[in-house]
Amino acid sequence: PFVIVCNHQASLDLMGMVEVIPERCVPIAKRELLYLGTVGWACWLSGIIFIDRRRRDAAIGVISRTASAMRRENVR
């Protein structure tokens, strides 16, 4: 298992990430990206899991449920 961290200095970073993310990877992104117009739609359609960093408890819950599903389904 591994973690890939991208800091999104530009909206084009997302396009580059698509090329380097391995198969069966579970992407997680901050919820603010969801509202970037077509980029947000593309993220949502590609199955990215969004977390709301302003709601710490909710974000931890989403990450915990995602981790459980990843272990259950044996994905990275």
C-alpha positions in Angstrom: 0.0 0.0 0.0 1.1 3.6 -0.6 -0.2 7.2 -0.5 0.2 9.6 -3.4 -0.2 13.3 -2.3 -0.8 16.1 -4.8 -1.2 19.7 -3.8 -3.1 20.9 -6.9 -1.2 24.1 -7.7 -3.2 24.3 -10.9 -6.3 22.6 -12.2 -4.2 20.8 -14.8 -2.6 18.8 -11.9 -5.7 16.7 -11.9 -5.2 15.7 -15.5 -1.6 14.7 -14.8 -2.7 12.6 -11.8 -5.0 10.5 -14.0 -1.9 9.3 -15.8 0.1 8.3 -12.6 -2.6 6.9 -10.4 -2.3 3.1 -10.4 -5.2 0.7 -11.1 -7.5 -0.1 -8.2 -6.5 3.1 -6.4 -9.0 4.9 -4.2 -8.6 8.7 -4.7 -9.7 11.1 -1.9 -9.9 14.8 -2.4 -11.1 17.9 -0.5 -14.7 18.7 -1.1 -13.9 22.2 -2.5 -12.7 20.5 -5.7 -16.2 19.3 -6.4 -17.2 22.9 -7.1 -14.5 23.6 -9.9 -17.0 23.4 -12.8 -16.1 20.7 -15.3 -13.1 19.6 -13.3 -15.4 18.9 -10.3 -17.9 17.0 -12.5 -15.0 14.9 -13.9 -13.8 14.1 -10.4 -17.2 13.2 -9.2 -17.9 11.0 -12.3 -14.5 9.2 -11.8 -15.5 8.1 -8.3 -13.3 10.4 -6.2 -14.3 10.3 -2.5 -14.7 13.9 -1.2 -14.1 14.9 2.4 -15.2 18.2 4.0 -12.1 19.4 5.9 -14.1 22.0 7.8 -16.2 19.2 9.4 -13.4 17.2 11.1 -15.7 14.4 12.5 -17.5 13.9 9.2 -14.1 13.7 7.3 -12.7 11.2 9.8 -15.9 9.1 9.3 -15.6 9.1 5.6 -12.0 8.1 5.7 -12.7 5.4 8.2 -15.5 3.9 6.1 -13.3 4.2 3.0 -10.5 2.4 4.8 -12.8 -0.4 5.9 -14.1 -0.9 2.3 -10.6 -0.9 1.0 -9.6 -3.7 3.3 -12.7 -5.6 2.6 -12.2 -5.3 -1.2 -8.4 -5.5 -1.1 -7.7 -2.3 -3.0 -5.0 0.3 -2.4 
